[in-house]
Amino acid sequence: MATRHTPFELNFGRHPWKEDLTVQIEFPKLEEFLISLQKSWKEATKAMDMAKEMMKRQFDKKRQNPQELKEGDNIWLEAKNIHLSRPSKKLDQK
């Protein structure tokens, strides 16, 4: 998991079963609670963006453009999967 937190922790600000359920828990003020939730959401978003960037970097290592083609360069096109409405392949050649 990229965030190292459960979805429950990100939504409620605490782990669902790590606290003593028989003891009364004093809840913080609503504003403090919302600020802590927003902080955890920002941290989670940042961690997910970093994980996404790392995955992209690893993927792009093998996906480089060896020919260094630029827009406007002339290339040979293989007509293997191109189907035209002409009656013969011989007529396709110029």
N, C-alpha and C positions, 0 to 999 in steps of 0.2 A: 504494500500500500504506500503510495507516494506521500501521503500526509502524516503517517504514523499515528493517526487518530481514527477512531471508529466514527461512522456517521452519527451515532447517538451522542458521542462526545462533542462533535461539531454543532449539533442542534441544541443540546441542553447544557453544555459546559461541564459535564461530569461523566464519569464512567458509570454504566448502569448497575454494576454489582460489586464495585470495590468499596462501597461505603456500608456502614452498619445500618441496616434497615430498621432496627428497633429503636434507635436513638433519634430524637427530634433534631432535624437539621435546620439551622437558621439560614434562611435565604438572604442573599445580599439585596441591596436596593435594586430596583428594576433598571435604573440607568447604568449602574455598575455591571449588572448582568449582561445588558445589551452591548455595552462597550467590550466586555470580554468575549462575547460571541462574535462581534464584528472583527475583533483582533484574530480570533482563531480561524474565521473564514478567510481573512486576508492571508494568514500564514498557510492555510490549506491551498488556496489558489496559487500562491507563490511556489509552493512545493510541487504542485501539479504542473505548473508552467516549466519549472526546472526539469522535471522528469520528462516532459514532452520534448524539451530542447535536447536533452541528452539522448533520447531515443531517435530524434531526427538526425543528430550528428552521427550516431552509430549507423543508421540506415544510409546516410549520404556518403559514408566512407567508400562503399562499393558501387555507388551510383554516380560516378563522375563522368563527364563528357570527354572521352579520350581524344576525339577528333577536334575538339574546340570549335564547333560549328557556330557560325554567326548568321543572323538573319540576312538573307540575300545570297548566301553561298549556293552554288550549284552542286547537286548531289545526284547519284544514280538511284532510281526508284525501281524496286523489284515489283513486277506486275503480276506476281503470283496470285494475289487475292483481289485483283481488280477485274471486274467483269463488265465489259462494254457490250453494247447492243449490235455490234458488227458481226456479220456472219462468219468471218474467219479471222484467226489471230494474225495472219499475214498482212491483213489490211491495217492493223494497228501500228505497224512499224512505219517510220518515215524515212 
